[in-house]
Amino acid sequence: MQTERLGEQLQHLGFQFYTGVPCSHLKYLINYAINECEYVAAANEGDAVAIASGAFIGGKRSVVLMQNSGLANAVSPLVSLNYPFRIPLLGFVSLRGEPGVPDEPQHELMGNMTTRLLELMQIEWRYLSYDMDEAMQQLIEASRWIDRNRSFFFVVRNRTFDQVALRKQELVSRMNHLQTARQEADQYPSRYEALTVINAMKDRHTVQLATTGITGRELYEIEDSPNNLYMVGSMGCVSSFGLGLALTQRNNNKDIVVIDGDGSVLMRMGSLATNGTYSPPNMLHILLDNNAHDSTGGQSTVSHNVQFVKIAASCGYVQSIYTHNLAELQWAMEEWKRTKGLTFLYMKISKGYREQLGRPQIKPFEIKQRLQSFLRNDPPEGGQYEKRQEEYFA
């Protein structure tokens, strides 16, 4: 297949944002994406799905590329982020371990179940045709599924793409410019108190992304607004989602504030390296660490043994700051709004949460729709929300 012709058709259909993890079956399509489009190299396939999802919310039709072994890594966000939020992605997944084709033993089982796994996740799929004209029609069909808010994946056999040489890549080294360590006793405010401070700092240019579980539920209770998104499932994916969204909003005067938890960051710490490398200046990453999985009964995490500020700094965050109390948190946010640059703020909080804490009463796909409207600066539709947009930012 003429890889460049296929890529040009994808561009014509609006797919110019790619992210993924390499596979030998997909290498020439990946080379094309790196050469001709915007490509984000993810640390793992689940992160790639989250990055592409954030980019889609920000207005870019997105493509994810992965080996079928990595499809298993992507199951969590595909079923608990993309499905409930109705975020459609175009995917290319290789068919390692194709039945009847000699391959490595680790690919045998996944090769037998790849298409069934896609069907179980209710993802439309097709084998990408070797015939160029038929493949071009398949791309049009896939685009129509995306228009209906349904993800569509192509299963790619070996030797599908013809050669595309990878141009020389200029690697940019990201340097940390400010790192502060613990210098005094921690205040240990509640998560609710910390979220109240964070929420009070938002303005009409701010998007707030709250990680899975209690964090999202408490932010919703403090103030539900069209510039909030509350993650459900897909634990560990919020900062990757924020990266994809921030990359699309760099020139749109929108700030992306990612509110994370220790269990979430620990689950996908490779995302910190990706965030640092692509370093969107309009992204603020806040970690509220209570050394516990509060949503599931308060079991301890291993965060007490991790120096997150140093890790973020070593991954290339421009600033990585330890805040000891609510006043420092507010000050650091004010400084970030003035200076920008990818920044990591860390604060220890107390365990626990208020009894009878409610849950968002708005469906995830409705949250997606109103956030997309906010990003487009659309006014709320009449009667859709209880408050008018200007009341949120009075």
DARA-V884584 format. One record per backbone hydrogen bond with DSSP energy under -1.0 kcal/mol. CO is the residue of the C=O (numbers start at 1). NH is the residue of the N-H. Records with the same first field share a line. If there is no record, write none. Layout:
CO: NH ; NH
This chain:
1: 3 ; 162
2: 6
3: 7
4: 8
5: 9
6: 10
7: 11
8: 12
9: 13
10: 15
11: 14
14: 16
16: 38
17: 63
18: 40
19: 65
20: 42
23: 26
26: 30
27: 31
28: 32
29: 33
30: 34
31: 35
32: 36
33: 37
38: 18
40: 20
44: 48
45: 49
46: 50
47: 51
48: 52
49: 53
50: 54
51: 55
52: 56
53: 57
54: 58
55: 60
56: 59
61: 17
62: 90
63: 19
64: 92
65: 21
66: 94
70: 74
74: 78
75: 79
76: 80
77: 81 ; 82
81: 85
82: 87
89: 152
90: 64
91: 154
92: 66
93: 156
98: 101
104: 107
105: 108
107: 111
108: 112
110: 114
113: 117
114: 118
115: 119
116: 120
117: 121
118: 123
119: 122
124: 153
126: 155
131: 135
132: 136
133: 137
134: 138
135: 139
136: 140
137: 141
138: 142
139: 143
140: 144
141: 145
142: 146
143: 147
145: 150
146: 149
151: 124
152: 91
153: 126
154: 93
155: 128
156: 95
178: 320
189: 350
190: 194
191: 195
192: 196
193: 197
194: 198
195: 199
196: 200
198: 201
199: 202
203: 206
205: 255
207: 257
208: 229
209: 259
210: 231
211: 216
213: 217
214: 218
215: 219
216: 220
217: 221
218: 222
219: 223
225: 228
227: 208
229: 210
234: 237
237: 241
238: 242
239: 243
240: 244
241: 245
242: 246
243: 247
244: 248
249: 252 ; 254
255: 207
256: 284
257: 209
258: 286
259: 211
260: 288
261: 265
262: 266
263: 267
264: 268
268: 271
269: 272
270: 274
271: 275
272: 276
273: 277
274: 278
275: 279
280: 283
281: 341
282: 256
283: 343
284: 258
285: 345
286: 260
287: 347
289: 349
292: 294
293: 296 ; 298
294: 297
299: 293
302: 305
303: 306
306: 308
307: 311
308: 312
309: 313
310: 314
311: 315
312: 317
313: 316
318: 177 ; 178
319: 344
320: 180
321: 346
324: 187
325: 329
326: 330
327: 331
328: 332
329: 333
330: 334
331: 335
332: 336
333: 337
334: 338
335: 339
336: 340
342: 318 ; 319
343: 285
344: 321
345: 287
346: 323
347: 289
363: 367
364: 368
365: 369
366: 370
367: 371
368: 372
369: 373
370: 374
371: 375
372: 376
373: 378
374: 377
381: 384
388: 391
389: 392
